[in-house]
Amino acid sequence: MPRFYRGIGLVCLLIPLVWNVWLVEAFFSANHEPSNYTKGWIWISDVGLLATGFLIIKYQRKAVLNIVLVMASVTVGLGLFELILRTGLLDNVSDPHPVWVPEKYEGRSRDEASYAANVERILSNPLQFNDIPRSTTKPKGYRRIAVLGDSFIQGWNLQYDEIWSHRLEHRVQGQFQNIEVLSWGKSGWETIDEFRFLKEQGIHYGIDLLLVGFVINDPNLGDIPSKHLIWQHTTPMRPMRVLFPNVLQYVSRYINLLISRYILTDYGHETAHLETYSNDNLKQYGKLLKEFSDYCASHHIRLLFVLTPNDYDSSNRQLFDKVIPLLRNANIDYLDLYPAVYERLHTYPQRQLWLTPGDAHPGPLVTDVYADEMFRYLRENGILDNLPASASAKS
């Protein structure tokens, strides 16, 4: 029997001779450059195997029993914690800045049928927008408004009529049947992407008024990556994701928060936002806004930026206040919707305004405010009654 335990220990000691970063890099990696996550897991597994091998050789049966007991205890502990998390006791859905979001909310659509319909509509649209197909030829006697933005406009998980640009279209066409409202939005777009689309494709649609939905990530000019730790999504963690999804989500969120704050300080949303709103980047963003303004003026397109907060959190107010001077310097008219969202919705818990408790995109209560306030602004300022026609669209 001692020989048996020594054999197990030797196997554990010998495996790292084959399973190590250098051999994996040379023979088992397609491009001979495993990811940092792969290298990390290899080092962790090798250290664990070496420690296990030495313990088994030295303590034999006692070491094996202790290892089995520790593994069983950890498994039971994880199972109990998973059950506690699934009860909802730690959901804390009233927290507007949650670190952990329960697995039942992560990546879930509020309405699966609407999501499927949106996917079908987007894929069938020539421009991949969540809108009915539009001809570049503007109907005779018509005026066109385009709402240009990102996921707030594409609205994957909203019902079609809950997307704020479609709600605006409904209000406009209730009184102005000769005005079309086009929805141009793609998830992940920022102002630089929206401007590029306008110059390359949007300009051919004969737009008379362009509404640009501004969200807080828009000053990113494409050169500020948002880096995140994803070790919890790697292959070695698959058993944990299957057996204890909430535990993995809970623990990884807090571990990643600590790492991004004190070790890898260039990781996380907070770092990306700080860089996006740095003086240097805002200066460059101001130049982009001026170019955007000049381009629309030269093509006789009235331009209006619409500042759209996802809820009434004060961080939106602080960031909008940094962008408003840039819009003024670029001679761009703007509508700040933060006051209206705060006034009308501040009695609601913030996460009740989100699409779901795990998705901070604006939900129906917020998009209704957007559409109401936008329509009121256009009416009260006579923009809809006196909307000048742009140059003829290209067919």
C-alpha positions in Angstrom: 0.0 0.0 0.0 2.8 2.5 0.7 4.1 1.8 -2.8 0.6 2.6 -4.2 0.6 6.0 -2.5 4.1 6.8 -3.5 3.1 5.9 -7.1 0.2 8.4 -7.0 2.5 11.0 -5.5 5.1 10.5 -8.2 2.5 10.8 -11.0 1.4 14.1 -9.5 5.0 15.3 -9.5 5.7 14.1 -13.0 2.7 15.6 -14.7 4.1 19.2 -14.6 7.1 18.0 -16.6 4.7 17.6 -19.5 1.9 20.0 -18.6 3.8 23.3 -18.2 3.8 26.7 -19.9 6.8 26.0 -22.1 5.6 22.7 -23.6 2.1 24.0 -24.0 3.5 27.1 -25.8 5.6 25.0 -28.1 3.4 22.1 -29.0 -0.2 22.6 -27.9 -0.9 26.2 -28.8 -1.9 27.0 -32.4 0.0 30.3 -32.5 2.6 29.3 -29.9 1.3 32.1 -27.6 -1.3 30.9 -25.0 -3.3 33.6 -23.4 -2.3 35.0 -20.0 -5.3 33.2 -18.5 -4.2 29.9 -19.9 -0.7 30.4 -18.6 -2.1 31.4 -15.2 -4.2 28.2 -15.0 -1.2 26.1 -16.0 0.9 27.6 -13.2 -1.9 27.1 -10.6 -2.5 23.5 -11.7 1.3 22.7 -11.6 1.8 24.2 -8.2 -1.3 22.3 -6.9 0.0 19.0 -8.4 3.5 19.5 -6.9 2.1 20.2 -3.5 -0.3 17.2 -3.7 2.5 14.9 -4.8 4.8 15.9 -2.0 2.0 15.6 0.6 0.9 12.1 -0.6 4.5 10.8 -0.7 5.1 12.1 2.8 1.8 11.3 4.5 0.4 8.7 2.2 -3.1 7.5 3.2 -3.6 10.3 5.7 -2.8 12.9 3.0 -5.3 11.3 0.5 -8.0 11.2 3.1 -7.4 14.8 4.1 -7.5 15.9 0.5 -10.8 14.1 -0.1 -12.3 15.6 3.1 -11.2 19.1 2.1 -12.6 18.7 -1.4 -15.9 17.4 0.0 -16.1 20.2 2.6 -15.5 22.8 0.0 -18.1 21.3 -2.3 -20.7 21.2 0.4 -19.8 24.8 1.4 -20.2 26.0 -2.1 -23.5 24.2 -2.4 -24.9 25.8 0.7 -23.7 29.3 -0.4 -25.3 28.7 -3.8 -28.6 27.8 -2.1 -28.4 31.0 0.0 -27.7 33.2 -3.0 -30.7 31.6 -4.9 -33.1 32.5 -2.1 -32.7 36.1 -3.0 -31.6 37.2 0.5 -28.5 38.9 -0.9 -29.9 40.2 -4.2 -30.1 43.8 -2.8 -32.0 45.0 -5.9 -32.3 48.4 -4.3 -28.6 49.0 -4.7 -28.1 51.4 -7.7 -24.5 50.4 -8.0 -24.4 46.6 -7.5 -21.2 44.7 -7.5 -22.9 41.4 -7.8 -25.9 40.7 -10.0 -27.7 37.4 -9.5 -27.3 34.9 -12.4 -31.1 34.9 -12.9 -30.8 38.6 -14.1 -27.6 38.3 -16.0 -28.0 38.4 -19.8 -31.8 37.9 -19.6 -34.3 39.6 -21.8 -37.3 41.2 -20.2 -39.4 39.8 -23.1 -38.1 36.8 -25.0 -40.7 37.2 -27.8 -39.8 40.8 -28.4 -36.1 40.0 -28.4 -36.6 37.3 -31.0 -38.7 39.7 -33.1 -36.0 42.4 -32.8 -33.3 40.0 -33.9 -35.3 39.0 -37.0 -36.0 42.7 -37.8 -32.4 43.7 -37.4 -31.0 40.9 -39.5 -33.5 41.7 -42.3 -32.8 45.4 -42.3 -30.2 46.4 -44.9 -28.4 48.6 -42.4 -28.8 46.2 -39.5 -31.0 48.7 -37.6 -34.0 47.9 -35.5 -36.3 49.7 -37.9 -38.5 49.0 -40.9 -36.5 49.2 -44.2 -36.3 52.7 -45.6 -35.6 53.8 -49.1 -32.9 56.4 -49.7 -35.5 58.2 -51.9 -37.5 60.5 -49.7 -41.2 60.5 -50.5 -42.3 63.7 -52.3 -43.5 66.3 -49.8 -42.1 64.5 -46.8 -39.5 65.6 -44.2 -37.2 63.2 -42.5 -35.9 63.0 -38.9 -33.2 60.5 -38.1 -32.4 59.4 -34.5 -28.8 58.3 -34.4 -27.3 56.4 -31.5 -26.2 53.2 -30.0 -27.9 50.3 -28.1 -30.4 52.9 -26.6 -31.8 53.2 -30.2 -31.2 49.6 -31.3 -33.1 48.4 -28.2 -32.5 44.6 -28.5 -34.4 43.8 -25.3 -37.2 46.3 -25.5 -40.5 45.9 -27.3 -40.3 47.7 -30.7 -42.8 50.4 -29.6 -40.9 51.0 -26.4 -37.7 52.1 -28.1 -37.6 55.9 -27.6 -37.1 56.7 -31.3 -40.1 54.6 -32.2 -42.2 56.3 -29.5 -41.1 59.6 -30.9 -42.1 58.5 -34.4 -45.6 57.6 -33.0 -46.0 61.0 -31.4 -44.8 62.9 -34.5 -46.9 61.0 -37.0 -49.9 61.5 -34.9 -49.8 65.1 -35.8 -47.4 65.3 -38.8 -48.1 62.4 -41.2 -45.6 63.8 -43.7 -42.7 63.5 -41.3 -40.8 60.2 -41.1 -38.6 59.3 -38.1 -35.8 56.9 -38.9 -34.0 54.9 -36.2 -30.3 54.5 -36.7 -28.6 52.7 -33.8 -26.1 49.9 -33.2 -24.9 48.5 -29.9 -21.4 49.7 -29.1 -21.5 52.8 -31.3 -20.0 56.0 -30.0 -20.2 59.5 -31.5 -17.2 58.8 -33.8 -18.9 55.7 -35.2 -22.2 57.6 -35.6 -20.5 60.4 -37.5 -18.7 57.9 -39.7 -22.0 56.2 -40.6 -23.6 59.6 -41.4 -20.9 60.5 -43.8 -20.7 57.1 -45.5 -24.3 56.0 -45.6 -26.7 58.2 -43.7 -26.2 61.3 -45.9 -27.9 59.5 -48.8 -31.3 59.4 -47.0 -32.2 63.1 -47.3 -32.3 63.9 -43.6 -33.7 67.2 -42.6 -33.2 66.9 -38.8 -30.7 64.7 -37.1 -31.1 63.8 -33.4 -28.0 62.3 -31.9 -28.7 60.3 -28.7 -25.7 61.0 -26.4 -24.8 58.5 -23.7 -22.0 58.7 -21.3 -19.5 56.5 -23.1 -19.8 58.5 -26.4 -16.7 60.7 -25.9 -14.6 57.6 -26.3 -12.9 58.0 -29.7 -12.1 54.3 -30.1 -8.7 54.5 -28.5 -9.7 53.8 -24.9 -10.2 50.1 -24.4 -12.4 48.9 -21.6 -10.4 46.0 -20.2 -12.0 43.4 -17.9 -10.9 40.3 -16.1 -12.6 37.3 -17.6 -11.0 34.4 -15.7 -14.4 33.3 -14.5 -15.5 32.6 -18.0 -12.5 30.4 -19.0 -12.7 26.7 -19.6 -11.3 25.5 -16.2 -14.1 27.3 -14.5 -16.8 25.6 -16.5 -17.7 23.1 -13.7 -18.2 26.0 -11.3 -20.4 27.8 -13.9 -22.6 24.7 -14.2 -22.8 23.7 -10.5 -22.5 27.0 -8.6 -23.2 29.9 -11.1 -24.2 32.4 -8.5 -21.3 31.6 -6.2 -18.9 32.1 -9.1 -20.5 35.3 -10.2 -20.6 36.6 -6.6 -17.0 35.8 -5.7 -15.5 36.8 -9.1 -17.1 40.2 -9.0 -15.6 41.1 -5.7 -12.2 39.6 -6.5 -12.1 41.5 -9.8 -13.2 44.7 -8.1 -10.3 44.4 -5.6 -7.8 43.5 -8.4 -8.9 46.4 -10.6 -8.7 48.9 -7.7 -5.4 47.8 -6.2 -3.4 45.7 -8.6 -4.4 46.0 -12.3 -5.5 49.6 -12.1 -6.0 49.9 -15.9 -8.9 47.4 -15.8 -12.6 48.0 -15.2 -15.3 50.5 -16.2 -14.2 53.2 -13.8 -10.7 53.4 -15.4 -12.2 53.7 -18.9 -14.6 56.4 -17.8 -11.8 58.4 -16.1 -9.7 58.2 -19.4 -12.8 59.1 -21.5 -13.5 62.2 -19.4 -9.9 63.3 -19.1 -9.0 66.8 -20.2 -7.0 65.5 -23.2 -9.6 63.2 -24.5 -12.4 65.8 -24.0 -10.3 68.2 -26.0 -10.2 65.8 -28.9 -13.9 65.0 -28.5 -14.6 68.7 -28.8 -12.8 68.7 -32.2 -14.9 65.8 -33.4 -18.1 67.6 -32.3 -17.0 70.7 -34.3 -16.3 68.6 -37.4 -19.7 66.9 -36.9 -21.4 70.4 -36.6 -19.7 71.8 -39.7 -20.5 68.7 -41.8 -24.2 68.9 -41.0 -24.3 72.7 -41.6 -22.6 72.2 -45.0 -25.3 69.7 -46.0 -28.2 71.7 -44.6 -29.1 69.2 -41.9 -30.3 70.6 -38.6 -28.4 68.9 -35.8 -29.5 68.4 -32.2 -27.8 66.3 -29.6 -30.1 64.7 -27.0 -28.4 63.8 -23.7 -30.0 60.6 -22.5 -29.3 59.3 -19.0 -30.3 55.7 -18.3 -31.7 56.8 -14.9 -31.5 59.8 -12.5 -28.1 58.8 -10.9 -26.1 62.0 -10.2 -23.1 60.6 -12.1 -25.0 61.3 -15.3 -25.4 64.9 -14.3 -21.7 65.2 -13.6 -20.6 63.8 -16.9 -23.2 65.7 -18.9 -21.9 68.9 -17.4 -18.5 68.1 -18.8 -19.9 67.7 -22.3 -22.3 70.6 -22.5 -19.5 73.2 -22.9 -18.1 71.2 -25.8 -21.5 71.2 -27.5 -21.8 74.9 -27.1 -18.3 75.6 -28.4 -19.2 73.4 -31.5 -22.4 75.4 -32.0 -24.5 72.3 -31.5 -28.0 72.7 -30.1 -28.8 70.1 -27.4 -31.6 68.9 -25.2 -30.5 67.7 -21.7 -33.0 65.1 -20.5 -31.5 64.6 -17.1 -33.8 67.2 -15.4 -36.9 65.6 -16.9 -35.8 62.1 -16.0 -35.0 63.2 -12.4 -38.2 65.2 -12.0 -40.6 62.5 -13.3 -38.9 59.3 -12.1 -36.8 60.1 -9.0 -39.4 58.5 -6.7 -38.8 55.1 -8.3 -35.9 52.9 -7.2 -33.2 53.3 -9.8 -33.0 49.7 -10.9 -36.7 49.7 -11.5 -36.0 52.1 -14.3 -33.5 49.7 -15.9 -34.4 47.2 -18.5 -34.0 44.4 -15.9 -32.3 44.5 -12.5 -29.2 43.2 -14.2 -29.2 45.4 -17.3 -28.8 49.2 -16.8 -30.1 50.1 -20.2 -33.2 52.4 -19.9 -36.5 50.6 -19.5 -39.9 51.7 -20.7 -40.5 54.3 -18.0 -37.3 56.1 -19.1 -37.8 55.8 -22.8 -41.3 57.2 -22.4 -39.8 60.3 -20.8 -37.3 60.6 -23.6 -40.0 60.6 -26.3 -42.4 62.9 -24.4 -39.7 65.5 -23.7 -38.2 65.3 -27.2 -41.6 65.7 -28.8 -42.5 68.6 -26.5 -39.2 70.3 -27.4 -39.7 70.0 -31.1 -43.3 71.3 -30.9 -42.6 74.2 -28.5 -39.6 75.4 -30.6 -41.6 75.2 -33.8 -39.1 72.8 -35.3 -41.7 70.3 -36.6 -43.9 73.1 -38.1 -41.0 74.7 -39.8 -38.7 71.8 -40.6 -36.7 72.9 -43.7 -36.1 70.4 -46.4 -32.6 69.2 -47.0 -31.1 68.6 -50.4 -32.6 65.8 -52.4 -31.6 62.3 -51.2 -29.6 60.1 -53.5 -31.5 57.2 -54.9 
